[in-house]
Amino acid sequence: MKLIDVTRPMSPGIAVWPGDMPFTPFWSARIEKGSSVNVGGVTLSTHTGTHADAPLHFLSDGKPIDEFPLGRFFGQAEVVEIEQDAEAISTVHVVHLDSEKVERVLFKTRSSQVPADKWEPDFVHIEPAVIEFLGARGVVLIGTDAPSVDPAESKSLPAHHCLARHGIVNLENLYLRDVMPGRYDLIAFPVKLVGLDAAPVRAVLLER
């Protein structure tokens, strides 16, 4: 069994959404300064690096991340590669999927080529029609290597709202550069942050 880590590494300088809290590690105790132990801490946005969004992110009364069933984040997943010059993911990219067996779909786009410390706003977003198509076929999780399922300039966030209507969980900022298209098992449990709008995940694919 081969494990493939598809999580963006978090370290100082990791790109965040413009205006969002930067990733800042610190030490509250150090052996070299006389403490018996090293104790580290970190300040970060819940949307730093590879993370799972919850409806509370864009709905004032939306469900928080800790209330999603863990089963959504574990199981068979299909990696779909999108051409490098695509502007958006459309239904053309998903009509070939075996809807009876695919419950999780991960989109590999040009964002996986972007270094972790670079913010690139021209990413490939997901058209709401894709979510409608997949939601009607029982998909419970959609993931992307882009910073968002909606365009960077969007304020209405139609793809996010469509995900919420179908009860589909959303992974963003996956790192799929070295992953071939095809079927895998996904493990991507979010940190149990009670009442919050998102949470970091350690996302791993298992080759079948």
C-alpha positions in Angstrom: 0.0 0.0 0.0 1.4 3.4 -1.0 0.5 6.5 0.8 0.6 9.8 -1.1 0.6 13.0 1.0 -1.5 15.6 -0.8 -1.3 18.2 1.9 0.4 21.6 1.5 3.2 22.0 4.0 2.6 24.9 6.4 5.6 27.0 7.3 6.4 30.8 7.6 5.7 32.4 4.2 3.0 30.1 3.1 0.6 32.0 0.8 -2.7 32.9 2.3 -5.8 34.7 0.9 -4.9 38.4 0.6 -5.7 40.1 3.9 -6.0 36.9 5.9 -4.0 36.0 9.0 -0.4 34.9 8.2 0.9 31.6 9.4 3.1 32.4 12.4 4.8 29.7 14.5 6.4 30.6 17.9 7.9 29.0 21.0 6.5 29.5 24.5 9.2 27.4 26.1 12.7 26.4 24.9 15.2 24.0 26.4 18.0 26.2 25.2 16.6 29.0 27.3 16.4 26.9 30.5 13.0 25.1 30.2 12.8 21.4 30.7 10.8 21.1 27.4 10.2 22.7 24.1 6.6 23.9 23.6 5.5 25.4 20.3 2.5 27.4 19.2 1.1 28.8 16.0 -1.3 31.5 14.9 -3.1 30.8 11.6 -6.3 31.2 9.7 -8.6 28.2 9.6 -8.2 28.5 5.8 -4.4 28.1 5.8 -3.0 25.5 3.5 -5.0 22.3 2.8 -8.3 22.7 4.7 -12.0 21.8 4.8 -14.6 24.5 4.5 -17.9 24.5 6.3 -21.1 26.4 5.4 -20.4 28.6 8.4 -17.7 30.2 6.3 -20.3 31.9 4.0 -23.6 31.5 5.9 -24.2 33.3 9.3 -26.3 30.3 10.4 -24.3 27.6 8.5 -23.1 24.3 9.9 -19.6 24.5 11.6 -16.8 22.1 10.6 -17.1 19.9 13.7 -20.6 18.8 12.8 -19.8 17.0 9.5 -19.8 13.2 9.7 -16.3 11.9 9.5 -17.3 9.4 6.9 -17.5 12.1 4.3 -13.7 12.6 4.6 -12.7 8.9 4.1 -13.3 6.5 1.2 -13.0 6.1 -2.5 -12.1 9.2 -4.5 -11.5 9.9 -8.2 -8.8 12.4 -9.2 -9.7 14.2 -12.3 -7.0 16.2 -14.2 -8.1 19.5 -15.8 -6.2 20.9 -18.8 -3.6 23.6 -17.9 -5.3 26.3 -19.9 -8.8 25.8 -18.5 -10.6 28.8 -17.0 -13.2 26.8 -15.2 -14.2 23.2 -14.4 -17.4 22.4 -16.3 -19.6 19.4 -16.6 -17.6 18.3 -19.6 -14.9 17.3 -17.1 -17.1 15.0 -15.1 -19.7 13.4 -17.4 -17.4 10.4 -17.8 -17.4 9.5 -14.1 -19.1 6.3 -13.0 -21.8 7.9 -10.9 -22.7 4.7 -9.1 -19.2 4.3 -7.5 -17.7 7.8 -7.2 -18.6 9.6 -3.9 -15.6 11.9 -3.8 -14.0 13.9 -6.6 -10.7 15.7 -6.5 -9.7 18.2 -9.2 -6.1 18.5 -10.2 -5.5 21.8 -12.0 -2.5 24.1 -12.7 -2.7 25.3 -9.0 -0.6 22.2 -8.0 2.3 23.7 -9.9 2.2 27.0 -7.9 4.8 27.1 -5.1 3.4 27.2 -1.5 4.7 30.7 -0.9 3.1 32.3 -4.0 -0.4 33.7 -4.2 -1.8 33.1 -7.7 -5.3 34.6 -8.1 -5.8 33.2 -11.6 -6.9 29.8 -10.5 -9.4 27.4 -12.0 -12.8 27.6 -10.3 -15.7 25.1 -10.3 -18.9 26.0 -12.1 -22.0 25.5 -10.0 -23.4 23.2 -12.7 -20.6 20.7 -11.9 -21.7 20.6 -8.2 -25.3 20.2 -9.2 -24.4 17.3 -11.5 -22.3 15.6 -8.9 -24.6 16.3 -6.0 -27.5 14.7 -7.9 -25.4 11.6 -8.2 -24.6 11.2 -4.6 -21.1 12.8 -4.4 -20.4 13.7 -0.7 -17.0 15.5 -1.1 -15.4 17.7 -3.7 -11.8 18.7 -3.5 -9.6 21.1 -5.5 -5.9 22.1 -5.5 -7.0 25.7 -5.9 -7.5 28.2 -3.1 -11.3 28.3 -3.6 -14.0 26.6 -5.6 -15.2 30.1 -6.6 -13.3 32.7 -8.6 -11.0 34.9 -6.5 -13.1 38.0 -7.2 -16.4 36.4 -6.4 -18.5 37.9 -3.6 -21.7 35.9 -4.1 -19.8 32.5 -3.9 -22.3 30.5 -6.0 -20.2 27.3 -5.9 -19.9 27.4 -2.1 -23.6 27.9 -1.7 -24.3 25.0 -4.1 -22.1 22.7 -2.1 -24.1 23.6 1.0 -27.4 22.9 -0.6 -26.2 19.4 -1.5 -24.5 18.8 1.8 -21.2 18.3 0.0 -18.0 18.9 2.0 -15.3 21.0 0.4 -11.5 20.5 0.4 -9.3 23.3 -0.8 -5.6 23.8 -1.4 -4.8 20.1 -2.1 -1.4 19.4 -3.5 -1.8 17.0 -6.4 1.3 17.8 -8.6 2.6 14.2 -8.6 -0.7 12.4 -8.5 -1.9 10.6 -11.6 -5.6 10.8 -12.5 -7.6 7.8 -11.4 -9.2 6.0 -8.4 -7.7 6.2 -4.9 -8.8 6.0 -1.2 -8.9 9.4 0.5 -8.2 10.1 4.1 -8.6 13.8 4.9 -10.0 14.3 8.4 -10.4 17.9 9.6 -9.1 19.0 13.0 -12.1 19.1 15.4 -12.4 22.9 15.8 -15.7 23.3 17.6 -18.0 26.0 16.1 -15.6 27.2 13.5 -15.9 27.8 9.7 -13.0 25.6 8.5 -10.2 23.4 9.7 -6.8 22.2 8.5 -6.6 18.6 7.2 -3.8 16.2 6.6 -4.9 14.8 3.3 -3.5 11.4 2.1 -4.3 9.3 -0.9 -3.9 5.5 -0.8 -3.1 3.8 -4.1 -5.6 1.1 -4.9 
